[in-house]
Amino acid sequence: MASQPCDGCGKQVPVAGGVANLWTLEKDTTGGIELELVDGTDQFLCYDCIERLPDDEEITADHVDRL
Ligand SMILES: [Zn+2]
């Protein structure tokens, strides 16, 4: 299984690898998702970090830096 470092906490997060798995349900094996922020950047975050992000604000790279 592939892994990718979380942009918030730096933890290695398992990700479902390969194009073949892209459209299948891999929630059990993927520990994070790629978020596109309002400033246009992409950040890969684990679910722990996603839960710590405010849900009443638009998420920017500053939020990710403060995780
Ligand atoms: Zn994280």
PDB file of the backbone (N, CA, C, O) and the ligand in Angstrom, with CONECT records:
HET     ZN  A 101       1
ATOM      1  N   MET A   1       0.845  -1.202   0.000  1.00  0.00           N
ATOM      2  CA  MET A   1       0.000   0.000   0.000  1.00  0.00           C
ATOM      3  C   MET A   1       0.879   1.250   0.000  1.00  0.00           C
ATOM      4  O   MET A   1       1.910   1.289   0.671  1.00  0.00           O
ATOM      5  N   ALA A   2       0.489   2.219  -0.716  1.00  0.00           N
ATOM      6  CA  ALA A   2       1.238   3.473  -0.772  1.00  0.00           C
ATOM      7  C   ALA A   2       0.917   4.319   0.460  1.00  0.00           C
ATOM      8  O   ALA A   2      -0.134   4.166   1.082  1.00  0.00           O
ATOM      9  N   SER A   3       1.840   5.205   0.793  1.00  0.00           N
ATOM     10  CA  SER A   3       1.553   6.161   1.852  1.00  0.00           C
ATOM     11  C   SER A   3       2.061   7.526   1.429  1.00  0.00           C
ATOM     12  O   SER A   3       2.925   7.655   0.561  1.00  0.00           O
ATOM     13  N   GLN A   4       1.502   8.534   2.064  1.00  0.00           N
ATOM     14  CA  GLN A   4       1.820   9.906   1.707  1.00  0.00           C
ATOM     15  C   GLN A   4       1.864  10.716   2.997  1.00  0.00           C
ATOM     16  O   GLN A   4       1.010  10.519   3.862  1.00  0.00           O
ATOM     17  N   PRO A   5       2.835  11.626   3.158  1.00  0.00           N
ATOM     18  CA  PRO A   5       2.859  12.414   4.386  1.00  0.00           C
ATOM     19  C   PRO A   5       1.724  13.423   4.418  1.00  0.00           C
ATOM     20  O   PRO A   5       1.419  14.074   3.419  1.00  0.00           O
ATOM     21  N   CYS A   6       1.104  13.540   5.592  1.00  0.00           N
ATOM     22  CA  CYS A   6       0.053  14.535   5.788  1.00  0.00           C
ATOM     23  C   CYS A   6       0.687  15.919   5.789  1.00  0.00           C
ATOM     24  O   CYS A   6       1.717  16.123   6.432  1.00  0.00           O
ATOM     25  N   ASP A   7       0.089  16.871   5.078  1.00  0.00           N
ATOM     26  CA  ASP A   7       0.625  18.228   5.039  1.00  0.00           C
ATOM     27  C   ASP A   7       0.395  18.972   6.354  1.00  0.00           C
ATOM     28  O   ASP A   7       1.014  20.008   6.594  1.00  0.00           O
ATOM     29  N   GLY A   8      -0.484  18.456   7.201  1.00  0.00           N
ATOM     30  CA  GLY A   8      -0.742  19.111   8.474  1.00  0.00           C
ATOM     31  C   GLY A   8       0.196  18.638   9.564  1.00  0.00           C
ATOM     32  O   GLY A   8       0.896  19.450  10.168  1.00  0.00           O
ATOM     33  N   CYS A   9       0.226  17.334   9.832  1.00  0.00           N
ATOM     34  CA  CYS A   9       0.997  16.800  10.959  1.00  0.00           C
ATOM     35  C   CYS A   9       2.239  16.052  10.520  1.00  0.00           C
ATOM     36  O   CYS A   9       3.065  15.705  11.365  1.00  0.00           O
ATOM     37  N   GLY A  10       2.406  15.789   9.229  1.00  0.00           N
ATOM     38  CA  GLY A  10       3.598  15.126   8.744  1.00  0.00           C
ATOM     39  C   GLY A  10       3.583  13.612   8.890  1.00  0.00           C
ATOM     40  O   GLY A  10       4.535  12.938   8.494  1.00  0.00           O
ATOM     41  N   LYS A  11       2.506  13.074   9.456  1.00  0.00           N
ATOM     42  CA  LYS A  11       2.385  11.641   9.648  1.00  0.00           C
ATOM     43  C   LYS A  11       2.225  10.942   8.302  1.00  0.00           C
ATOM     44  O   LYS A  11       1.560  11.455   7.401  1.00  0.00           O
ATOM     45  N   GLN A  12       2.843   9.763   8.174  1.00  0.00           N
ATOM     46  CA  GLN A  12       2.640   8.980   6.959  1.00  0.00           C
ATOM     47  C   GLN A  12       1.229   8.386   6.987  1.00  0.00           C
ATOM     48  O   GLN A  12       0.845   7.697   7.932  1.00  0.00           O
ATOM     49  N   VAL A  13       0.490   8.664   5.953  1.00  0.00           N
ATOM     50  CA  VAL A  13      -0.907   8.254   5.893  1.00  0.00           C
ATOM     51  C   VAL A  13      -1.066   7.239   4.768  1.00  0.00           C
ATOM     52  O   VAL A  13      -0.631   7.494   3.645  1.00  0.00           O
ATOM     53  N   PRO A  14      -1.677   6.098   5.047  1.00  0.00           N
ATOM     54  CA  PRO A  14      -1.897   5.133   3.965  1.00  0.00           C
ATOM     55  C   PRO A  14      -2.902   5.667   2.948  1.00  0.00           C
ATOM     56  O   PRO A  14      -3.951   6.200   3.310  1.00  0.00           O
ATOM     57  N   VAL A  15      -2.567   5.517   1.694  1.00  0.00           N
ATOM     58  CA  VAL A  15      -3.495   5.924   0.654  1.00  0.00           C
ATOM     59  C   VAL A  15      -3.702   4.743  -0.287  1.00  0.00           C
ATOM     60  O   VAL A  15      -2.781   3.969  -0.550  1.00  0.00           O
ATOM     61  N   ALA A  16      -4.902   4.625  -0.775  1.00  0.00           N
ATOM     62  CA  ALA A  16      -5.176   3.597  -1.763  1.00  0.00           C
ATOM     63  C   ALA A  16      -4.469   3.980  -3.043  1.00  0.00           C
ATOM     64  O   ALA A  16      -4.744   5.033  -3.618  1.00  0.00           O
ATOM     65  N   GLY A  17      -3.569   3.139  -3.489  1.00  0.00           N
ATOM     66  CA  GLY A  17      -2.731   3.535  -4.607  1.00  0.00           C
ATOM     67  C   GLY A  17      -3.262   3.062  -5.942  1.00  0.00           C
ATOM     68  O   GLY A  17      -4.042   2.114  -6.029  1.00  0.00           O
ATOM     69  N   GLY A  18      -2.816   3.752  -6.981  1.00  0.00           N
ATOM     70  CA  GLY A  18      -3.084   3.282  -8.330  1.00  0.00           C
ATOM     71  C   GLY A  18      -4.352   3.840  -8.933  1.00  0.00           C
ATOM     72  O   GLY A  18      -5.355   4.059  -8.253  1.00  0.00           O
ATOM     73  N   VAL A  19      -4.273   4.061 -10.224  1.00  0.00           N
ATOM     74  CA  VAL A  19      -5.421   4.599 -10.945  1.00  0.00           C
ATOM     75  C   VAL A  19      -6.590   3.630 -10.887  1.00  0.00           C
ATOM     76  O   VAL A  19      -7.746   4.053 -10.879  1.00  0.00           O
ATOM     77  N   ALA A  20      -6.302   2.339 -10.847  1.00  0.00           N
ATOM     78  CA  ALA A  20      -7.366   1.342 -10.862  1.00  0.00           C
ATOM     79  C   ALA A  20      -8.283   1.482  -9.655  1.00  0.00           C
ATOM     80  O   ALA A  20      -9.460   1.129  -9.717  1.00  0.00           O
ATOM     81  N   ASN A  21      -7.735   2.004  -8.548  1.00  0.00           N
ATOM     82  CA  ASN A  21      -8.543   2.129  -7.332  1.00  0.00           C
ATOM     83  C   ASN A  21      -9.202   3.500  -7.205  1.00  0.00           C
ATOM     84  O   ASN A  21      -9.938   3.756  -6.251  1.00  0.00           O
ATOM     85  N   LEU A  22      -8.941   4.358  -8.150  1.00  0.00           N
ATOM     86  CA  LEU A  22      -9.336   5.757  -7.996  1.00  0.00           C
ATOM     87  C   LEU A  22     -10.835   5.922  -7.809  1.00  0.00           C
ATOM     88  O   LEU A  22     -11.270   6.770  -7.029  1.00  0.00           O
ATOM     89  N   TRP A  23     -11.615   5.140  -8.497  1.00  0.00           N
ATOM     90  CA  TRP A  23     -13.062   5.341  -8.465  1.00  0.00           C
ATOM     91  C   TRP A  23     -13.786   4.284  -7.637  1.00  0.00           C
ATOM     92  O   TRP A  23     -15.015   4.210  -7.649  1.00  0.00           O
ATOM     93  N   THR A  24     -13.045   3.495  -6.942  1.00  0.00           N
ATOM     94  CA  THR A  24     -13.692   2.520  -6.071  1.00  0.00           C
ATOM     95  C   THR A  24     -13.737   3.069  -4.660  1.00  0.00           C
ATOM     96  O   THR A  24     -13.014   4.012  -4.336  1.00  0.00           O
ATOM     97  N   LEU A  25     -14.561   2.502  -3.836  1.00  0.00           N
ATOM     98  CA  LEU A  25     -14.659   2.955  -2.459  1.00  0.00           C
ATOM     99  C   LEU A  25     -13.503   2.385  -1.661  1.00  0.00           C
ATOM    100  O   LEU A  25     -13.428   1.178  -1.429  1.00  0.00           O
ATOM    101  N   GLU A  26     -12.604   3.258  -1.243  1.00  0.00           N
ATOM    102  CA  GLU A  26     -11.405   2.808  -0.537  1.00  0.00           C
ATOM    103  C   GLU A  26     -11.316   3.489   0.821  1.00  0.00           C
ATOM    104  O   GLU A  26     -10.218   3.703   1.335  1.00  0.00           O
ATOM    105  N   LYS A  27     -12.440   3.825   1.397  1.00  0.00           N
ATOM    106  CA  LYS A  27     -12.416   4.584   2.654  1.00  0.00           C
ATOM    107  C   LYS A  27     -11.691   3.833   3.765  1.00  0.00           C
ATOM    108  O   LYS A  27     -11.075   4.448   4.636  1.00  0.00           O
ATOM    109  N   ASP A  28     -11.765   2.517   3.736  1.00  0.00           N
ATOM    110  CA  ASP A  28     -11.156   1.746   4.823  1.00  0.00           C
ATOM    111  C   ASP A  28      -9.641   1.759   4.747  1.00  0.00           C
ATOM    112  O   ASP A  28      -8.977   1.602   5.771  1.00  0.00           O
ATOM    113  N   THR A  29      -9.084   1.939   3.574  1.00  0.00           N
ATOM    114  CA  THR A  29      -7.646   1.834   3.429  1.00  0.00           C
ATOM    115  C   THR A  29      -6.966   3.177   3.208  1.00  0.00           C
ATOM    116  O   THR A  29      -5.738   3.248   3.166  1.00  0.00           O
ATOM    117  N   THR A  30      -7.740   4.230   3.069  1.00  0.00           N
ATOM    118  CA  THR A  30      -7.163   5.546   2.840  1.00  0.00           C
ATOM    119  C   THR A  30      -7.350   6.396   4.089  1.00  0.00           C
ATOM    120  O   THR A  30      -8.468   6.552   4.579  1.00  0.00           O
ATOM    121  N   GLY A  31      -6.249   6.945   4.604  1.00  0.00           N
ATOM    122  CA  GLY A  31      -6.306   7.676   5.863  1.00  0.00           C
ATOM    123  C   GLY A  31      -6.411   9.172   5.706  1.00  0.00           C
ATOM    124  O   GLY A  31      -6.343   9.906   6.692  1.00  0.00           O
ATOM    125  N   GLY A  32      -6.574   9.635   4.484  1.00  0.00           N
ATOM    126  CA  GLY A  32      -6.661  11.073   4.293  1.00  0.00           C
ATOM    127  C   GLY A  32      -7.196  11.395   2.910  1.00  0.00           C
ATOM    128  O   GLY A  32      -7.403  10.504   2.086  1.00  0.00           O
ATOM    129  N   ILE A  33      -7.412  12.660   2.669  1.00  0.00           N
ATOM    130  CA  ILE A  33      -7.889  13.086   1.357  1.00  0.00           C
ATOM    131  C   ILE A  33      -7.158  14.349   0.928  1.00  0.00           C
ATOM    132  O   ILE A  33      -6.613  15.091   1.745  1.00  0.00           O
ATOM    133  N   GLU A  34      -7.166  14.566  -0.374  1.00  0.00           N
ATOM    134  CA  GLU A  34      -6.578  15.772  -0.944  1.00  0.00           C
ATOM    135  C   GLU A  34      -7.654  16.857  -0.943  1.00  0.00           C
ATOM    136  O   GLU A  34      -8.741  16.677  -1.491  1.00  0.00           O
ATOM    137  N   LEU A  35      -7.328  17.972  -0.319  1.00  0.00           N
ATOM    138  CA  LEU A  35      -8.253  19.094  -0.271  1.00  0.00           C
ATOM    139  C   LEU A  35      -7.768  20.195  -1.190  1.00  0.00           C
ATOM    140  O   LEU A  35      -6.577  20.506  -1.217  1.00  0.00           O
ATOM    141  N   GLU A  36      -8.679  20.785  -1.941  1.00  0.00           N
ATOM    142  CA  GLU A  36      -8.322  21.984  -2.679  1.00  0.00           C
ATOM    143  C   GLU A  36      -8.786  23.179  -1.879  1.00  0.00           C
ATOM    144  O   GLU A  36      -9.974  23.336  -1.597  1.00  0.00           O
ATOM    145  N   LEU A  37      -7.826  24.025  -1.514  1.00  0.00           N
ATOM    146  CA  LEU A  37      -8.130  25.153  -0.641  1.00  0.00           C
ATOM    147  C   LEU A  37      -8.638  26.336  -1.456  1.00  0.00           C
ATOM    148  O   LEU A  37      -8.530  26.373  -2.681  1.00  0.00           O
ATOM    149  N   VAL A  38      -9.201  27.308  -0.721  1.00  0.00           N
ATOM    150  CA  VAL A  38      -9.767  28.472  -1.394  1.00  0.00           C
ATOM    151  C   VAL A  38      -8.697  29.297  -2.101  1.00  0.00           C
ATOM    152  O   VAL A  38      -8.999  30.056  -3.022  1.00  0.00           O
ATOM    153  N   ASP A  39      -7.427  29.145  -1.662  1.00  0.00           N
ATOM    154  CA  ASP A  39      -6.358  29.879  -2.340  1.00  0.00           C
ATOM    155  C   ASP A  39      -5.806  29.123  -3.544  1.00  0.00           C
ATOM    156  O   ASP A  39      -4.847  29.568  -4.174  1.00  0.00           O
ATOM    157  N   GLY A  40      -6.411  27.984  -3.864  1.00  0.00           N
ATOM    158  CA  GLY A  40      -6.051  27.279  -5.085  1.00  0.00           C
ATOM    159  C   GLY A  40      -4.977  26.228  -4.919  1.00  0.00           C
ATOM    160  O   GLY A  40      -4.618  25.556  -5.885  1.00  0.00           O
ATOM    161  N   THR A  41      -4.448  26.070  -3.695  1.00  0.00           N
ATOM    162  CA  THR A  41      -3.438  25.054  -3.477  1.00  0.00           C
ATOM    163  C   THR A  41      -4.102  23.746  -3.053  1.00  0.00           C
ATOM    164  O   THR A  41      -5.217  23.731  -2.532  1.00  0.00           O
ATOM    165  N   ASP A  42      -3.393  22.662  -3.290  1.00  0.00           N
ATOM    166  CA  ASP A  42      -3.858  21.353  -2.854  1.00  0.00           C
ATOM    167  C   ASP A  42      -3.070  20.929  -1.627  1.00  0.00           C
ATOM    168  O   ASP A  42      -1.850  21.090  -1.584  1.00  0.00           O
ATOM    169  N   GLN A  43      -3.749  20.395  -0.643  1.00  0.00           N
ATOM    170  CA  GLN A  43      -3.095  19.895   0.566  1.00  0.00           C
ATOM    171  C   GLN A  43      -3.620  18.499   0.824  1.00  0.00           C
ATOM    172  O   GLN A  43      -4.825  18.255   0.768  1.00  0.00           O
ATOM    173  N   PHE A  44      -2.706  17.585   1.109  1.00  0.00           N
ATOM    174  CA  PHE A  44      -3.129  16.244   1.490  1.00  0.00           C
ATOM    175  C   PHE A  44      -3.181  16.172   3.011  1.00  0.00           C
ATOM    176  O   PHE A  44      -2.169  16.382   3.679  1.00  0.00           O
ATOM    177  N   LEU A  45      -4.346  15.879   3.556  1.00  0.00           N
ATOM    178  CA  LEU A  45      -4.521  15.877   5.008  1.00  0.00           C
ATOM    179  C   LEU A  45      -5.123  14.563   5.484  1.00  0.00           C
ATOM    180  O   LEU A  45      -5.994  13.983   4.834  1.00  0.00           O
ATOM    181  N   CYS A  46      -4.632  14.104   6.647  1.00  0.00           N
ATOM    182  CA  CYS A  46      -5.236  12.926   7.263  1.00  0.00           C
ATOM    183  C   CYS A  46      -6.562  13.338   7.902  1.00  0.00           C
ATOM    184  O   CYS A  46      -6.837  14.523   8.094  1.00  0.00           O
ATOM    185  N   TYR A  47      -7.376  12.331   8.226  1.00  0.00           N
ATOM    186  CA  TYR A  47      -8.700  12.642   8.771  1.00  0.00           C
ATOM    187  C   TYR A  47      -8.605  13.307  10.138  1.00  0.00           C
ATOM    188  O   TYR A  47      -9.473  14.104  10.495  1.00  0.00           O
ATOM    189  N   ASP A  48      -7.563  12.993  10.909  1.00  0.00           N
ATOM    190  CA  ASP A  48      -7.389  13.657  12.201  1.00  0.00           C
ATOM    191  C   ASP A  48      -7.247  15.160  12.023  1.00  0.00           C
ATOM    192  O   ASP A  48      -7.864  15.943  12.746  1.00  0.00           O
ATOM    193  N   CYS A  49      -6.425  15.558  11.048  1.00  0.00           N
ATOM    194  CA  CYS A  49      -6.232  16.987  10.800  1.00  0.00           C
ATOM    195  C   CYS A  49      -7.496  17.619  10.238  1.00  0.00           C
ATOM    196  O   CYS A  49      -7.841  18.745  10.596  1.00  0.00           O
ATOM    197  N   ILE A  50      -8.177  16.913   9.377  1.00  0.00           N
ATOM    198  CA  ILE A  50      -9.403  17.458   8.795  1.00  0.00           C
ATOM    199  C   ILE A  50     -10.417  17.745   9.893  1.00  0.00           C
ATOM    200  O   ILE A  50     -11.136  18.742   9.839  1.00  0.00           O
ATOM    201  N   GLU A  51     -10.471  16.861  10.895  1.00  0.00           N
ATOM    202  CA  GLU A  51     -11.412  17.073  11.998  1.00  0.00           C
ATOM    203  C   GLU A  51     -11.043  18.298  12.813  1.00  0.00           C
ATOM    204  O   GLU A  51     -11.918  18.924  13.411  1.00  0.00           O
ATOM    205  N   ARG A  52      -9.745  18.660  12.849  1.00  0.00           N
ATOM    206  CA  ARG A  52      -9.323  19.809  13.647  1.00  0.00           C
ATOM    207  C   ARG A  52      -9.500  21.129  12.897  1.00  0.00           C
ATOM    208  O   ARG A  52      -9.394  22.199  13.497  1.00  0.00           O
ATOM    209  N   LEU A  53      -9.766  21.063  11.606  1.00  0.00           N
ATOM    210  CA  LEU A  53      -9.983  22.300  10.860  1.00  0.00           C
ATOM    211  C   LEU A  53     -11.350  22.875  11.220  1.00  0.00           C
ATOM    212  O   LEU A  53     -12.310  22.131  11.418  1.00  0.00           O
ATOM    213  N   PRO A  54     -11.434  24.207  11.303  1.00  0.00           N
ATOM    214  CA  PRO A  54     -12.742  24.815  11.577  1.00  0.00           C
ATOM    215  C   PRO A  54     -13.688  24.546  10.419  1.00  0.00           C
ATOM    216  O   PRO A  54     -13.291  24.610   9.255  1.00  0.00           O
ATOM    217  N   ASP A  55     -14.946  24.246  10.741  1.00  0.00           N
ATOM    218  CA  ASP A  55     -15.885  23.987   9.647  1.00  0.00           C
ATOM    219  C   ASP A  55     -16.753  25.200   9.349  1.00  0.00           C
ATOM    220  O   ASP A  55     -17.654  25.139   8.513  1.00  0.00           O
ATOM    221  N   ASP A  56     -16.471  26.319  10.048  1.00  0.00           N
ATOM    222  CA  ASP A  56     -17.239  27.527   9.785  1.00  0.00           C
ATOM    223  C   ASP A  56     -16.388  28.605   9.116  1.00  0.00           C
ATOM    224  O   ASP A  56     -16.793  29.764   9.017  1.00  0.00           O
ATOM    225  N   GLU A  57     -15.188  28.197   8.655  1.00  0.00           N
ATOM    226  CA  GLU A  57     -14.324  29.139   7.951  1.00  0.00           C
ATOM    227  C   GLU A  57     -13.859  28.496   6.652  1.00  0.00           C
ATOM    228  O   GLU A  57     -13.861  27.272   6.516  1.00  0.00           O
ATOM    229  N   GLU A  58     -13.462  29.327   5.708  1.00  0.00           N
ATOM    230  CA  GLU A  58     -12.850  28.801   4.509  1.00  0.00           C
ATOM    231  C   GLU A  58     -11.401  28.441   4.827  1.00  0.00           C
ATOM    232  O   GLU A  58     -10.664  29.234   5.412  1.00  0.00           O
ATOM    233  N   ILE A  59     -11.014  27.247   4.436  1.00  0.00           N
ATOM    234  CA  ILE A  59      -9.699  26.730   4.821  1.00  0.00           C
ATOM    235  C   ILE A  59      -8.640  27.243   3.858  1.00  0.00           C
ATOM    236  O   ILE A  59      -8.775  27.134   2.640  1.00  0.00           O
ATOM    237  N   THR A  60      -7.582  27.805   4.435  1.00  0.00           N
ATOM    238  CA  THR A  60      -6.445  28.274   3.640  1.00  0.00           C
ATOM    239  C   THR A  60      -5.186  27.553   4.107  1.00  0.00           C
ATOM    240  O   THR A  60      -5.228  26.774   5.059  1.00  0.00           O
ATOM    241  N   ALA A  61      -4.071  27.814   3.438  1.00  0.00           N
ATOM    242  CA  ALA A  61      -2.798  27.200   3.824  1.00  0.00           C
ATOM    243  C   ALA A  61      -2.406  27.601   5.236  1.00  0.00           C
ATOM    244  O   ALA A  61      -1.705  26.852   5.915  1.00  0.00           O
ATOM    245  N   ASP A  62      -2.845  28.774   5.691  1.00  0.00           N
ATOM    246  CA  ASP A  62      -2.561  29.198   7.066  1.00  0.00           C
ATOM    247  C   ASP A  62      -3.161  28.232   8.081  1.00  0.00           C
ATOM    248  O   ASP A  62      -2.531  27.907   9.088  1.00  0.00           O
ATOM    249  N   HIS A  63      -4.378  27.776   7.812  1.00  0.00           N
ATOM    250  CA  HIS A  63      -5.001  26.804   8.713  1.00  0.00           C
ATOM    251  C   HIS A  63      -4.157  25.532   8.776  1.00  0.00           C
ATOM    252  O   HIS A  63      -3.935  24.970   9.849  1.00  0.00           O
ATOM    253  N   VAL A  64      -3.697  25.092   7.617  1.00  0.00           N
ATOM    254  CA  VAL A  64      -2.905  23.858   7.575  1.00  0.00           C
ATOM    255  C   VAL A  64      -1.595  24.046   8.317  1.00  0.00           C
ATOM    256  O   VAL A  64      -1.146  23.139   9.018  1.00  0.00           O
ATOM    257  N   ASP A  65      -0.970  25.218   8.172  1.00  0.00           N
ATOM    258  CA  ASP A  65       0.282  25.482   8.877  1.00  0.00           C
ATOM    259  C   ASP A  65       0.097  25.413  10.381  1.00  0.00           C
ATOM    260  O   ASP A  65       1.015  25.022  11.102  1.00  0.00           O
ATOM    261  N   ARG A  66      -1.073  25.785  10.857  1.00  0.00           N
ATOM    262  CA  ARG A  66      -1.306  25.855  12.306  1.00  0.00           C
ATOM    263  C   ARG A  66      -1.748  24.526  12.890  1.00  0.00           C
ATOM    264  O   ARG A  66      -1.910  24.419  14.105  1.00  0.00           O
ATOM    265  N   LEU A  67      -1.944  23.527  12.077  1.00  0.00           N
ATOM    266  CA  LEU A  67      -2.367  22.225  12.613  1.00  0.00           C
ATOM    267  C   LEU A  67      -1.288  21.625  13.514  1.00  0.00           C
ATOM    268  O   LEU A  67      -1.470  20.534  14.053  1.00  0.00           O
TER     269      LEU A  67
HETATM  270 ZN    ZN A 101      -2.459  14.990   9.747  1.00  0.00          ZN2+
END
